[in-house]
């Protein structure tokens, strides 16, 4: 299983409120744009991470996770599965507490590496679907 309910709950409620959203741009038609809005509505600070380094939803963007000059709690990945593993490794190096691979993003080896590094990990799920389900 890619994300049991207890892990999802811990990530959404206990691990901190700063979420780096990798793949987030100002393109309103992309899923990351709407998911980031939901995260903000539920009190999360979003940090756009995209090569264009655009400001999105009022938050300054950064070209890469390494460019973010402060700690992030959760790294939410909106990239294809072939690219997602490298981001999970960067999240561990940055000191994030969790990595969340969005719907359709699956890399079992990256999941194992993240967990071995002490990070919580969820794959193939969406926090915008999960967060409203919290009690």
Order of alpha helices (4+ residues) and beta strands (2+ residues): alpha-beta-alpha-beta-beta-alpha-beta-alpha-beta-alpha
